[in-house]
Amino acid sequence: VIFITLEDETGISNVIVWRKMYERFRRAVIAGRALKVTGRVQRESGVTHIIAEHIEDISSMLDDLLRPESKRQAPSFP
């Protein structure tokens, strides 16, 4: 099992990546500077856990922020 600390505008959550999911999304987990994680949310004793079901490397969006505004691309989330 892999644990990832995920922080966004709502706070901090623990992402739990089980072995099967790690093997499937290994490249994103290892190399990603910014991740989009989809999964099941569990709350226990005031702590939020996300059981990862899909992990996507969205590091390219960070690179886009460094470009001048006139050359930025709109994000494409499904």
C-alpha positions as CSV (number, residue, x, y, z in Angstrom):
1,V,0.0,0.0,0.0
2,I,1.1,3.6,-0.8
3,F,0.0,6.6,1.1
4,I,0.0,10.1,-0.6
5,T,-0.8,13.3,1.1
6,L,-3.2,15.3,-1.1
7,E,-3.8,19.0,-0.5
8,D,-6.3,21.3,-2.2
9,E,-8.3,24.3,-1.3
10,T,-10.5,22.2,1.1
11,G,-7.6,20.9,3.2
12,I,-5.5,17.8,3.4
13,S,-6.5,14.2,2.7
14,N,-4.7,10.9,2.7
15,V,-4.8,9.0,-0.6
16,I,-4.6,5.3,-0.2
17,V,-3.2,3.5,-3.2
18,W,-3.5,-0.3,-3.0
19,R,-1.0,-2.5,-4.8
20,K,-3.3,-3.2,-7.8
21,M,-3.9,0.5,-8.4
22,Y,-0.2,1.3,-7.9
23,E,0.7,-1.1,-10.6
24,R,-1.9,0.4,-12.9
25,F,-0.9,4.0,-12.3
26,R,2.7,3.6,-11.3
27,R,4.1,6.2,-13.7
28,A,1.8,8.9,-12.5
29,V,2.4,8.1,-8.8
30,I,6.2,8.2,-9.2
31,A,6.7,11.0,-11.7
32,G,3.6,13.3,-11.2
33,R,4.1,16.7,-9.6
34,A,0.4,17.3,-9.7
35,L,-2.2,14.5,-9.6
36,K,-5.9,14.2,-10.2
37,V,-7.2,11.4,-8.0
38,T,-10.6,9.8,-8.3
39,G,-11.9,7.4,-5.7
40,R,-14.1,6.7,-2.7
41,V,-14.0,9.1,0.2
42,Q,-13.9,7.7,3.8
43,R,-14.0,9.9,6.9
44,E,-12.8,8.4,10.2
45,S,-12.1,10.3,13.4
46,G,-12.0,13.6,11.6
47,V,-9.5,12.3,9.0
48,T,-10.4,12.1,5.3
49,H,-9.1,9.2,3.2
50,I,-9.5,8.8,-0.5
51,I,-9.3,5.2,-1.7
52,A,-7.7,5.7,-5.2
53,E,-9.6,4.2,-8.1
54,H,-8.0,6.4,-10.9
55,I,-4.8,8.5,-10.8
56,E,-3.9,10.9,-13.6
57,D,-0.7,13.0,-13.9
58,I,-1.7,16.6,-14.6
59,S,1.8,18.0,-14.2
60,S,1.5,19.6,-17.7
61,M,-1.1,22.0,-16.2
62,L,1.6,23.3,-13.8
63,D,3.9,24.0,-16.8
64,D,1.0,25.8,-18.5
65,L,0.8,28.2,-15.5
66,L,4.3,29.3,-16.3
67,R,3.4,30.3,-19.9
68,P,2.2,33.9,-20.6
69,E,-1.5,34.1,-20.3
70,S,-2.0,34.6,-24.0
71,K,-0.5,31.2,-24.7
72,R,-2.2,29.1,-22.0
73,Q,-4.5,26.2,-22.9
74,A,-7.9,25.7,-21.3
75,P,-8.0,22.6,-19.0
76,S,-9.7,19.6,-20.4
77,F,-11.4,17.7,-17.7
78,P,-14.1,15.2,-18.7
